[in-house]
Amino acid sequence: MEIWAIIESVSSLFIIILVGVYGSKKKIITSEINKGLTDILIKIALPSMILASFVFTYDNTVKSNVVKTFYYSLIGYIIMTVISYLLLSPIKSDKKIILHFANVFPNTGYVGFPVLNSIYGAEGVIYGSIFNMFFVIFMWTYGLILFKGDFNKKELKSEIKKLLFNPSIIAVFIGIILMISDIQLQAALLSSIKSIGNVTGPLSMIIIGVILSDVKIQNYLKDWTIYYGIITKLVIIPITICFLSLLLKDTSIAMNTVLIMTAMPASAMTSILAENFDKEKEYAAVIVSATTLFSLLTIPILLKIIT
């Protein structure tokens, strides 16, 4: 894909962000409405998009790439965790927790899937859903440990239950069953699922716009950790994984999907969990906002390199 086509695809997503900003500033989208929109996205639209992506004509290459995506995704998360842990050693406060979470957990749902869909279509979303499965697993285990600390037995059982019944995880499992058994969904059902899934991109960008509208970024312009976090998240980590792909000499869509996902800005869950646990919640919102804005520059450059 040519660089201008990439920029156009990514830019269109950010234009929709401005709609979210406008809706928030004009009080059309309140915080309560935005929470409802987020629930619709996570529990309905995104799972539908994932499920619809598995209704695909599979050949041996696609099936092989699905398997490769499993271990590439796992390796990707290990690399992100290790690099982040090492590079953040100079930071000692709760900001370190925020930055580490932001580095390890990219915005797969709000930004990653729409970008993959615009570049690779349904096939990219399939591989992205595998990566997202690891996101969900690690976020509700390692991610919560970062903010909360160790779980007691009762809490651990509750989190495992949440994990197993996460809509995106269920959608992946159903999708894999459809892929293996070659089951064809009824046309009206499939059309409905695809239509609901198509809401994911615009809805996710509007939600991010609402989040951005409430952040006073100017208050943090002199905080060096913000810039350090942006460079680590959007430059150092993607470059490292890019080198890994060169060592493996793998330029498949599976590898590129993992590369793209790891290069996404900080997950909105960074801000949500920071608020829930009262740990630098404004700082977390700034990190999410700043990495999202700067990714408008870094994502097209990465896509130009690998596509």
ZADO-1210 file (C-alpha; in nm, 4 decimals, padded with zeros to 6 digits):
<atoms>
<atom x="00.0000" y="00.0000" z="00.0000" code="MET" pos="1"/>
<atom x="00.1371" y="00.3425" z="-00.0942" code="GLU" pos="2"/>
<atom x="00.2281" y="00.5848" z="00.1831" code="ILE" pos="3"/>
<atom x="-00.0507" y="00.8296" z="00.0970" code="TRP" pos="4"/>
<atom x="-00.3082" y="00.5523" z="00.1011" code="ALA" pos="5"/>
<atom x="-00.1801" y="00.4484" z="00.4448" code="ILE" pos="6"/>
<atom x="-00.1902" y="00.8055" z="00.5727" code="ILE" pos="7"/>
<atom x="-00.5431" y="00.8419" z="00.4345" code="GLU" pos="8"/>
<atom x="-00.6588" y="00.5227" z="00.6073" code="SER" pos="9"/>
<atom x="-00.5136" y="00.6221" z="00.9444" code="VAL" pos="10"/>
<atom x="-00.6104" y="00.9889" z="00.9110" code="SER" pos="11"/>
<atom x="-00.9732" y="00.8985" z="00.8473" code="SER" pos="12"/>
<atom x="-00.9805" y="00.7338" z="01.1884" code="LEU" pos="13"/>
<atom x="-00.8450" y="01.0472" z="01.3535" code="PHE" pos="14"/>
<atom x="-01.0986" y="01.2666" z="01.1769" code="ILE" pos="15"/>
<atom x="-01.3664" y="01.0614" z="01.3509" code="ILE" pos="16"/>
<atom x="-01.1840" y="01.1302" z="01.6788" code="ILE" pos="17"/>
<atom x="-01.2585" y="01.4982" z="01.6211" code="LEU" pos="18"/>
<atom x="-01.6272" y="01.4093" z="01.6026" code="VAL" pos="19"/>
<atom x="-01.5941" y="01.2574" z="01.9492" code="GLY" pos="20"/>
<atom x="-01.4177" y="01.5700" z="02.0765" code="VAL" pos="21"/>
<atom x="-01.6947" y="01.7857" z="01.9288" code="TYR" pos="22"/>
<atom x="-01.9674" y="01.5669" z="02.0772" code="GLY" pos="23"/>
<atom x="-01.8085" y="01.5907" z="02.4209" code="SER" pos="24"/>
<atom x="-01.7467" y="01.9664" z="02.4091" code="LYS" pos="25"/>
<atom x="-02.1075" y="02.0266" z="02.3047" code="LYS" pos="26"/>
<atom x="-02.2341" y="01.7939" z="02.5812" code="LYS" pos="27"/>
<atom x="-02.3912" y="01.5651" z="02.3216" code="ILE" pos="28"/>
<atom x="-02.1838" y="01.2765" z="02.4576" code="ILE" pos="29"/>
<atom x="-02.1666" y="01.2856" z="02.8366" code="THR" pos="30"/>
<atom x="-01.9428" y="01.0611" z="03.0480" code="SER" pos="31"/>
<atom x="-02.2404" y="00.8330" z="03.1148" code="GLU" pos="32"/>
<atom x="-02.3185" y="00.8049" z="02.7442" code="ILE" pos="33"/>
<atom x="-01.9516" y="00.7395" z="02.6665" code="ASN" pos="34"/>
<atom x="-01.9472" y="00.4574" z="02.9216" code="LYS" pos="35"/>
<atom x="-02.2481" y="00.3075" z="02.7467" code="GLY" pos="36"/>
<atom x="-02.0779" y="00.3427" z="02.4098" code="LEU" pos="37"/>
<atom x="-01.7690" y="00.1707" z="02.5507" code="THR" pos="38"/>
<atom x="-01.9815" y="-00.1208" z="02.6744" code="ASP" pos="39"/>
<atom x="-02.1430" y="-00.1507" z="02.3303" code="ILE" pos="40"/>
<atom x="-01.7998" y="-00.1498" z="02.1681" code="LEU" pos="41"/>
<atom x="-01.6374" y="-00.4069" z="02.3968" code="ILE" pos="42"/>
<atom x="-01.9335" y="-00.6376" z="02.4546" code="LYS" pos="43"/>
<atom x="-02.1127" y="-00.6243" z="02.1175" code="ILE" pos="44"/>
<atom x="-01.9397" y="-00.4498" z="01.8256" code="ALA" pos="45"/>
<atom x="-01.5810" y="-00.5752" z="01.8675" code="LEU" pos="46"/>
<atom x="-01.6791" y="-00.9402" z="01.9301" code="PRO" pos="47"/>
<atom x="-01.9042" y="-00.9223" z="01.6222" code="SER" pos="48"/>
<atom x="-01.6168" y="-00.7889" z="01.4125" code="MET" pos="49"/>
<atom x="-01.3881" y="-01.0649" z="01.5388" code="ILE" pos="50"/>
<atom x="-01.6466" y="-01.3363" z="01.4741" code="LEU" pos="51"/>
<atom x="-01.7270" y="-01.2059" z="01.1257" code="ALA" pos="52"/>
<atom x="-01.3566" y="-01.2033" z="01.0365" code="SER" pos="53"/>
<atom x="-01.3362" y="-01.5800" z="01.0876" code="PHE" pos="54"/>
<atom x="-01.6000" y="-01.6378" z="00.8182" code="VAL" pos="55"/>
<atom x="-01.3292" y="-01.6457" z="00.5572" code="PHE" pos="56"/>
<atom x="-01.2081" y="-01.8683" z="00.2748" code="THR" pos="57"/>
<atom x="-00.9154" y="-02.0493" z="00.4323" code="TYR" pos="58"/>
<atom x="-00.6182" y="-02.1980" z="00.2553" code="ASP" pos="59"/>
<atom x="-00.3149" y="-02.3670" z="00.4069" code="ASN" pos="60"/>
<atom x="-00.1269" y="-02.0350" z="00.4247" code="THR" pos="61"/>
<atom x="-00.3977" y="-01.8693" z="00.6342" code="VAL" pos="62"/>
<atom x="-00.4223" y="-02.1681" z="00.8685" code="LYS" pos="63"/>
<atom x="-00.0436" y="-02.1713" z="00.9049" code="SER" pos="64"/>
<atom x="-00.0443" y="-01.7986" z="00.9807" code="ASN" pos="65"/>
<atom x="-00.3097" y="-01.8440" z="01.2498" code="VAL" pos="66"/>
<atom x="-00.0775" y="-02.0881" z="01.4275" code="VAL" pos="67"/>
<atom x="00.2224" y="-01.8567" z="01.3819" code="LYS" pos="68"/>
<atom x="00.0276" y="-01.5642" z="01.5222" code="THR" pos="69"/>
<atom x="-00.0189" y="-01.7525" z="01.8498" code="PHE" pos="70"/>
<atom x="00.3508" y="-01.7782" z="01.9267" code="TYR" pos="71"/>
<atom x="00.4443" y="-01.4465" z="01.7608" code="TYR" pos="72"/>
<atom x="00.1903" y="-01.2725" z="01.9856" code="SER" pos="73"/>
<atom x="00.3267" y="-01.4429" z="02.2965" code="LEU" pos="74"/>
<atom x="00.6837" y="-01.3498" z="02.2005" code="ILE" pos="75"/>
<atom x="00.5683" y="-00.9939" z="02.1279" code="GLY" pos="76"/>
<atom x="00.4198" y="-00.9538" z="02.4767" code="TYR" pos="77"/>
<atom x="00.7324" y="-01.0944" z="02.6403" code="ILE" pos="78"/>
<atom x="00.9522" y="-00.8517" z="02.4464" code="ILE" pos="79"/>
<atom x="00.7294" y="-00.5527" z="02.5285" code="MET" pos="80"/>
<atom x="00.7316" y="-00.6454" z="02.8965" code="THR" pos="81"/>
<atom x="01.1086" y="-00.6930" z="02.9203" code="VAL" pos="82"/>
<atom x="01.2018" y="-00.3806" z="02.7222" code="ILE" pos="83"/>
<atom x="00.9561" y="-00.1666" z="02.9158" code="SER" pos="84"/>
<atom x="01.0761" y="-00.2990" z="03.2526" code="TYR" pos="85"/>
<atom x="01.4403" y="-00.2281" z="03.1669" code="LEU" pos="86"/>
<atom x="01.3890" y="00.1171" z="03.0149" code="LEU" pos="87"/>
<atom x="01.1625" y="00.2418" z="03.2925" code="LEU" pos="88"/>
<atom x="01.4137" y="00.1741" z="03.5725" code="SER" pos="89"/>
<atom x="01.4906" y="00.5513" z="03.6135" code="PRO" pos="90"/>
<atom x="01.1244" y="00.6179" z="03.7059" code="ILE" pos="91"/>
<atom x="01.0284" y="00.5262" z="04.0626" code="LYS" pos="92"/>
<atom x="00.6817" y="00.6724" z="04.1334" code="SER" pos="93"/>
<atom x="00.3348" y="00.5479" z="04.0346" code="ASP" pos="94"/>
<atom x="00.4119" y="00.6964" z="03.6928" code="LYS" pos="95"/>
<atom x="00.6254" y="00.3882" z="03.6334" code="LYS" pos="96"/>
<atom x="00.3177" y="00.1668" z="03.6757" code="ILE" pos="97"/>
<atom x="00.1246" y="00.3779" z="03.4260" code="ILE" pos="98"/>
<atom x="00.4046" y="00.3825" z="03.1687" code="LEU" pos="99"/>
<atom x="00.4753" y="00.0114" z="03.2030" code="HIS" pos="100"/>
<atom x="00.1088" y="-00.0785" z="03.1584" code="PHE" pos="101"/>
<atom x="00.0872" y="00.1577" z="02.8602" code="ALA" pos="102"/>
<atom x="00.3935" y="-00.0018" z="02.6990" code="ASN" pos="103"/>
<atom x="00.2806" y="-00.3602" z="02.7468" code="VAL" pos="104"/>
<atom x="-00.0852" y="-00.3137" z="02.6555" code="PHE" pos="105"/>
<atom x="-00.1427" y="-00.1457" z="02.3171" code="PRO" pos="106"/>
<atom x="-00.4762" y="-00.0155" z="02.1946" code="ASN" pos="107"/>
<atom x="-00.5788" y="-00.3269" z="02.0036" code="THR" pos="108"/>
<atom x="-00.9542" y="-00.2705" z="02.0119" code="GLY" pos="109"/>
<atom x="-01.0022" y="00.1012" z="01.9541" code="TYR" pos="110"/>
<atom x="-00.7219" y="00.1581" z="01.7034" code="VAL" pos="111"/>
<atom x="-00.5550" y="-00.1734" z="01.6176" code="GLY" pos="112"/>
<atom x="-00.8502" y="-00.3525" z="01.4613" code="PHE" pos="113"/>
<atom x="-00.9671" y="-00.0580" z="01.2485" code="PRO" pos="114"/>
<atom x="-00.6117" y="-00.0120" z="01.1147" code="VAL" pos="115"/>
<atom x="-00.5728" y="-00.3855" z="01.0421" code="LEU" pos="116"/>
<atom x="-00.9103" y="-00.3945" z="00.8722" code="ASN" pos="117"/>
<atom x="-00.8193" y="-00.0985" z="00.6514" code="SER" pos="118"/>
<atom x="-00.4838" y="-00.2547" z="00.5514" code="ILE" pos="119"/>
<atom x="-00.5427" y="-00.6313" z="00.5343" code="TYR" pos="120"/>
<atom x="-00.9199" y="-00.6711" z="00.5571" code="GLY" pos="121"/>
<atom x="-01.0749" y="-00.9779" z="00.7233" code="ALA" pos="122"/>
<atom x="-00.7522" y="-01.1794" z="00.7195" code="GLU" pos="123"/>
<atom x="-00.5702" y="-00.9140" z="00.9222" code="GLY" pos="124"/>
<atom x="-00.8557" y="-00.9019" z="01.1739" code="VAL" pos="125"/>
<atom x="-00.8292" y="-01.2809" z="01.2223" code="ILE" pos="126"/>
<atom x="-00.4631" y="-01.2568" z="01.3197" code="TYR" pos="127"/>
<atom x="-00.5346" y="-00.9433" z="01.5221" code="GLY" pos="128"/>
<atom x="-00.8003" y="-01.1293" z="01.7203" code="SER" pos="129"/>
<atom x="-00.5400" y="-01.3888" z="01.8211" code="ILE" pos="130"/>
<atom x="-00.3116" y="-01.1093" z="01.9422" code="PHE" pos="131"/>
<atom x="-00.6086" y="-00.9501" z="02.1207" code="ASN" pos="132"/>
<atom x="-00.6783" y="-01.2786" z="02.2991" code="MET" pos="133"/>
<atom x="-00.3354" y="-01.2549" z="02.4623" code="PHE" pos="134"/>
<atom x="-00.4087" y="-00.8888" z="02.5415" code="PHE" pos="135"/>
<atom x="-00.7220" y="-00.9864" z="02.7347" code="VAL" pos="136"/>
<atom x="-00.5504" y="-01.2759" z="02.9152" code="ILE" pos="137"/>
<atom x="-00.2482" y="-01.0727" z="03.0252" code="PHE" pos="138"/>
<atom x="-00.4435" y="-00.7569" z="03.1067" code="MET" pos="139"/>
<atom x="-00.6760" y="-00.9316" z="03.3530" code="TRP" pos="140"/>
<atom x="-00.3821" y="-01.1082" z="03.5190" code="THR" pos="141"/>
<atom x="-00.0469" y="-00.9293" z="03.4890" code="TYR" pos="142"/>
<atom x="-00.2102" y="-00.5925" z="03.4207" code="GLY" pos="143"/>
<atom x="-00.4231" y="-00.6015" z="03.7352" code="LEU" pos="144"/>
<atom x="-00.1276" y="-00.7218" z="03.9428" code="ILE" pos="145"/>
<atom x="00.0618" y="-00.4070" z="03.8342" code="LEU" pos="146"/>
<atom x="-00.2102" y="-00.1834" z="03.9776" code="PHE" pos="147"/>
<atom x="-00.3422" y="-00.3941" z="04.2623" code="LYS" pos="148"/>
<atom x="-00.0669" y="-00.6347" z="04.3674" code="GLY" pos="149"/>
<atom x="-00.1253" y="-01.0013" z="04.4451" code="ASP" pos="150"/>
<atom x="-00.4751" y="-01.1537" z="04.4365" code="PHE" pos="151"/>
<atom x="-00.6249" y="-01.3556" z="04.7152" code="ASN" pos="152"/>
<atom x="-00.7834" y="-01.6893" z="04.6222" code="LYS" pos="153"/>
<atom x="-01.1371" y="-01.5495" z="04.5923" code="LYS" pos="154"/>
<atom x="-01.0297" y="-01.2553" z="04.3751" code="GLU" pos="155"/>
<atom x="-00.8216" y="-01.4811" z="04.1496" code="LEU" pos="156"/>
<atom x="-01.1196" y="-01.7101" z="04.0890" code="LYS" pos="157"/>
<atom x="-01.3360" y="-01.4078" z="04.0046" code="SER" pos="158"/>
<atom x="-01.0816" y="-01.2689" z="03.7554" code="GLU" pos="159"/>
<atom x="-01.0400" y="-01.6071" z="03.5844" code="ILE" pos="160"/>
<atom x="-01.4176" y="-01.6268" z="03.5448" code="LYS" pos="161"/>
<atom x="-01.4235" y="-01.2768" z="03.3911" code="LYS" pos="162"/>
<atom x="-01.1458" y="-01.3821" z="03.1568" code="LEU" pos="163"/>
<atom x="-01.3207" y="-01.6950" z="03.0342" code="LEU" pos="164"/>
<atom x="-01.6469" y="-01.5099" z="02.9720" code="PHE" pos="165"/>
<atom x="-01.4912" y="-01.2051" z="02.8052" code="ASN" pos="166"/>
<atom x="-01.6936" y="-01.1445" z="02.4832" code="PRO" pos="167"/>
<atom x="-01.3811" y="-01.1099" z="02.2661" code="SER" pos="168"/>
<atom x="-01.2359" y="-01.4367" z="02.3971" code="ILE" pos="169"/>
<atom x="-01.5675" y="-01.6137" z="02.3346" code="ILE" pos="170"/>
<atom x="-01.5768" y="-01.4698" z="01.9811" code="ALA" pos="171"/>
<atom x="-01.2257" y="-01.6052" z="01.9113" code="VAL" pos="172"/>
<atom x="-01.3184" y="-01.9524" z="02.0370" code="PHE" pos="173"/>
<atom x="-01.6360" y="-01.9596" z="01.8267" code="ILE" pos="174"/>
<atom x="-01.4402" y="-01.8304" z="01.5274" code="GLY" pos="175"/>
<atom x="-01.1778" y="-02.1031" z="01.5618" code="ILE" pos="176"/>
<atom x="-01.4533" y="-02.3666" z="01.5784" code="ILE" pos="177"/>
<atom x="-01.6070" y="-02.2219" z="01.2598" code="LEU" pos="178"/>
<atom x="-01.2648" y="-02.2264" z="01.0939" code="MET" pos="179"/>
<atom x="-01.1801" y="-02.5840" z="01.1906" code="ILE" pos="180"/>
<atom x="-01.5238" y="-02.7326" z="01.1172" code="SER" pos="181"/>
<atom x="-01.5819" y="-02.5198" z="00.8063" code="ASP" pos="182"/>
<atom x="-01.9345" y="-02.4304" z="00.9251" code="ILE" pos="183"/>
<atom x="-02.1134" y="-02.1740" z="00.7065" code="GLN" pos="184"/>
<atom x="-02.3373" y="-01.9227" z="00.8832" code="LEU" pos="185"/>
<atom x="-02.6826" y="-01.8459" z="00.7432" code="GLN" pos="186"/>
<atom x="-02.6679" y="-01.5407" z="00.5133" code="ALA" pos="187"/>
<atom x="-02.8980" y="-01.3129" z="00.7155" code="ALA" pos="188"/>
<atom x="-02.7155" y="-01.3977" z="01.0400" code="LEU" pos="189"/>
<atom x="-02.3744" y="-01.3346" z="00.8858" code="LEU" pos="190"/>
<atom x="-02.4901" y="-01.0062" z="00.7320" code="SER" pos="191"/>
<atom x="-02.6196" y="-00.8883" z="01.0695" code="SER" pos="192"/>
<atom x="-02.2962" y="-00.9828" z="01.2483" code="ILE" pos="193"/>
<atom x="-02.0879" y="-00.8018" z="00.9848" code="LYS" pos="194"/>
<atom x="-02.3057" y="-00.4904" z="01.0038" code="SER" pos="195"/>
<atom x="-02.2698" y="-00.4747" z="01.3818" code="ILE" pos="196"/>
<atom x="-01.8957" y="-00.5377" z="01.3542" code="GLY" pos="197"/>
<atom x="-01.8568" y="-00.2525" z="01.1060" code="ASN" pos="198"/>
<atom x="-01.9537" y="-00.0120" z="01.3857" code="VAL" pos="199"/>
<atom x="-01.6278" y="-00.0934" z="01.5694" code="THR" pos="200"/>
<atom x="-01.3996" y="00.1504" z="01.3854" code="GLY" pos="201"/>
<atom x="-01.6131" y="00.4680" z="01.3975" code="PRO" pos="202"/>
<atom x="-01.7425" y="00.3965" z="01.7479" code="LEU" pos="203"/>
<atom x="-01.3944" y="00.3355" z="01.8893" code="SER" pos="204"/>
<atom x="-01.2611" y="00.6603" z="01.7440" code="MET" pos="205"/>
<atom x="-01.5543" y="00.8602" z="01.8841" code="ILE" pos="206"/>
<atom x="-01.4872" y="00.7124" z="02.2300" code="ILE" pos="207"/>
<atom x="-01.1207" y="00.8135" z="02.2117" code="ILE" pos="208"/>
<atom x="-01.2254" y="01.1635" z="02.1046" code="GLY" pos="209"/>
<atom x="-01.4417" y="01.1957" z="02.4143" code="VAL" pos="210"/>
<atom x="-01.1499" y="01.0842" z="02.6343" code="ILE" pos="211"/>
<atom x="-00.9149" y="01.3334" z="02.4676" code="LEU" pos="212"/>
<atom x="-01.1574" y="01.6226" z="02.5128" code="SER" pos="213"/>
<atom x="-01.1246" y="01.6149" z="02.8924" code="ASP" pos="214"/>
<atom x="-00.7451" y="01.6071" z="02.9142" code="VAL" pos="215"/>
<atom x="-00.5429" y="01.9205" z="02.9895" code="LYS" pos="216"/>
<atom x="-00.2246" y="01.8161" z="02.8117" code="ILE" pos="217"/>
<atom x="-00.0645" y="02.1599" z="02.8562" code="GLN" pos="218"/>
<atom x="-00.0227" y="02.0914" z="03.2281" code="ASN" pos="219"/>
<atom x="00.2193" y="01.8106" z="03.1495" code="TYR" pos="220"/>
<atom x="00.4280" y="01.9660" z="02.8711" code="LEU" pos="221"/>
<atom x="00.7345" y="01.9996" z="03.0990" code="LYS" pos="222"/>
<atom x="00.7180" y="01.6432" z="03.2311" code="ASP" pos="223"/>
<atom x="01.0080" y="01.4560" z="03.0675" code="TRP" pos="224"/>
<atom x="00.8553" y="01.1160" z="03.1486" code="THR" pos="225"/>
<atom x="00.5732" y="01.1863" z="02.9021" code="ILE" pos="226"/>
<atom x="00.8181" y="01.2204" z="02.6117" code="TYR" pos="227"/>
<atom x="01.0236" y="00.9278" z="02.7378" code="TYR" pos="228"/>
<atom x="00.7089" y="00.7162" z="02.7488" code="GLY" pos="229"/>
<atom x="00.6021" y="00.8182" z="02.3981" code="ILE" pos="230"/>
<atom x="00.9421" y="00.7314" z="02.2485" code="ILE" pos="231"/>
<atom x="00.9560" y="00.3980" z="02.4309" code="THR" pos="232"/>
<atom x="00.6030" y="00.3040" z="02.3315" code="LYS" pos="233"/>
<atom x="00.5870" y="00.4223" z="01.9713" code="LEU" pos="234"/>
<atom x="00.9498" y="00.3978" z="01.8580" code="VAL" pos="235"/>
<atom x="01.1784" y="00.1703" z="02.0614" code="ILE" pos="236"/>
<atom x="00.9375" y="-00.1212" z="02.1108" code="ILE" pos="237"/>
<atom x="00.8171" y="-00.1378" z="01.7457" code="PRO" pos="238"/>
<atom x="01.1754" y="-00.1084" z="01.6156" code="ILE" pos="239"/>
<atom x="01.2888" y="-00.3930" z="01.8410" code="THR" pos="240"/>
<atom x="01.0118" y="-00.6225" z="01.7203" code="ILE" pos="241"/>
<atom x="01.0852" y="-00.5119" z="01.3643" code="CYS" pos="242"/>
<atom x="01.4436" y="-00.6336" z="01.4094" code="PHE" pos="243"/>
<atom x="01.3058" y="-00.9640" z="01.5346" code="LEU" pos="244"/>
<atom x="01.1046" y="-01.0056" z="01.2153" code="SER" pos="245"/>
<atom x="01.4189" y="-00.9366" z="01.0130" code="LEU" pos="246"/>
<atom x="01.6080" y="-01.2023" z="01.2087" code="LEU" pos="247"/>
<atom x="01.3272" y="-01.4502" z="01.1477" code="LEU" pos="248"/>
<atom x="01.3103" y="-01.3406" z="00.7813" code="LYS" pos="249"/>
<atom x="00.9323" y="-01.3512" z="00.8036" code="ASP" pos="250"/>
<atom x="00.7338" y="-01.0901" z="00.6107" code="THR" pos="251"/>
<atom x="00.3982" y="-01.2696" z="00.6350" code="SER" pos="252"/>
<atom x="00.0763" y="-01.0895" z="00.7219" code="ILE" pos="253"/>
<atom x="00.0829" y="-01.2785" z="01.0541" code="ALA" pos="254"/>
<atom x="00.4152" y="-01.1223" z="01.1528" code="MET" pos="255"/>
<atom x="00.3134" y="-00.7809" z="01.0190" code="ASN" pos="256"/>
<atom x="-00.0095" y="-00.7972" z="01.2195" code="THR" pos="257"/>
<atom x="00.1831" y="-00.8532" z="01.5429" code="VAL" pos="258"/>
<atom x="00.4170" y="-00.5679" z="01.4479" code="LEU" pos="259"/>
<atom x="00.1271" y="-00.3338" z="01.3820" code="ILE" pos="260"/>
<atom x="-00.0512" y="-00.4278" z="01.7037" code="MET" pos="261"/>
<atom x="00.2589" y="-00.3735" z="01.9199" code="THR" pos="262"/>
<atom x="00.3059" y="-00.0313" z="01.7577" code="ALA" pos="263"/>
<atom x="-00.0407" y="00.0881" z="01.8587" code="MET" pos="264"/>
<atom x="-00.0766" y="00.3693" z="02.1162" code="PRO" pos="265"/>
<atom x="-00.1453" y="00.3014" z="02.4828" code="ALA" pos="266"/>
<atom x="-00.4681" y="00.1186" z="02.5575" code="SER" pos="267"/>
<atom x="-00.7582" y="00.3212" z="02.6943" code="ALA" pos="268"/>
<atom x="-00.7585" y="00.0672" z="02.9793" code="MET" pos="269"/>
<atom x="-00.4481" y="00.2495" z="03.1050" code="THR" pos="270"/>
<atom x="-00.6670" y="00.5448" z="03.1954" code="SER" pos="271"/>
<atom x="-00.9613" y="00.3345" z="03.3136" code="ILE" pos="272"/>
<atom x="-00.7570" y="00.1233" z="03.5576" code="LEU" pos="273"/>
<atom x="-00.5605" y="00.4257" z="03.6780" code="ALA" pos="274"/>
<atom x="-00.8897" y="00.5893" z="03.7719" code="GLU" pos="275"/>
<atom x="-01.0241" y="00.2729" z="03.9348" code="ASN" pos="276"/>
<atom x="-00.7137" y="00.2325" z="04.1517" code="PHE" pos="277"/>
<atom x="-00.6540" y="00.6076" z="04.1952" code="ASP" pos="278"/>
<atom x="-00.2981" y="00.6000" z="04.0597" code="LYS" pos="279"/>
<atom x="-00.1955" y="00.9072" z="03.8574" code="GLU" pos="280"/>
<atom x="-00.5268" y="00.9070" z="03.6673" code="LYS" pos="281"/>
<atom x="-00.4704" y="01.2435" z="03.4938" code="GLU" pos="282"/>
<atom x="-00.1179" y="01.1383" z="03.3989" code="TYR" pos="283"/>
<atom x="-00.2586" y="00.8138" z="03.2548" code="ALA" pos="284"/>
<atom x="-00.5120" y="01.0068" z="03.0460" code="ALA" pos="285"/>
<atom x="-00.2317" y="01.2249" z="02.9102" code="VAL" pos="286"/>
<atom x="-00.0238" y="00.9174" z="02.8155" code="ILE" pos="287"/>
<atom x="-00.3200" y="00.7627" z="02.6336" code="VAL" pos="288"/>
<atom x="-00.3955" y="01.0917" z="02.4583" code="SER" pos="289"/>
<atom x="-00.0352" y="01.1741" z="02.3665" code="ALA" pos="290"/>
<atom x="00.0507" y="00.8297" z="02.2299" code="THR" pos="291"/>
<atom x="-00.2745" y="00.8270" z="02.0333" code="THR" pos="292"/>
<atom x="-00.1996" y="01.1651" z="01.8750" code="LEU" pos="293"/>
<atom x="00.1660" y="01.0899" z="01.7955" code="PHE" pos="294"/>
<atom x="00.0767" y="00.7505" z="01.6520" code="SER" pos="295"/>
<atom x="-00.0757" y="00.9432" z="01.3616" code="LEU" pos="296"/>
<atom x="00.2867" y="01.0006" z="01.2590" code="LEU" pos="297"/>
<atom x="00.4470" y="00.6723" z="01.3643" code="THR" pos="298"/>
<atom x="00.1851" y="00.4249" z="01.2370" code="ILE" pos="299"/>
<atom x="00.2008" y="00.5356" z="00.8693" code="PRO" pos="300"/>
<atom x="00.5832" y="00.5210" z="00.8818" code="ILE" pos="301"/>
<atom x="00.5755" y="00.1668" z="01.0214" code="LEU" pos="302"/>
<atom x="00.3138" y="00.0564" z="00.7690" code="LEU" pos="303"/>
<atom x="00.5194" y="00.1989" z="00.4856" code="LYS" pos="304"/>
<atom x="00.8214" y="-00.0010" z="00.6031" code="ILE" pos="305"/>
<atom x="00.6462" y="-00.3366" z="00.6363" code="ILE" pos="306"/>
<atom x="00.3846" y="-00.3269" z="00.3579" code="THR" pos="307"/>
</atoms>
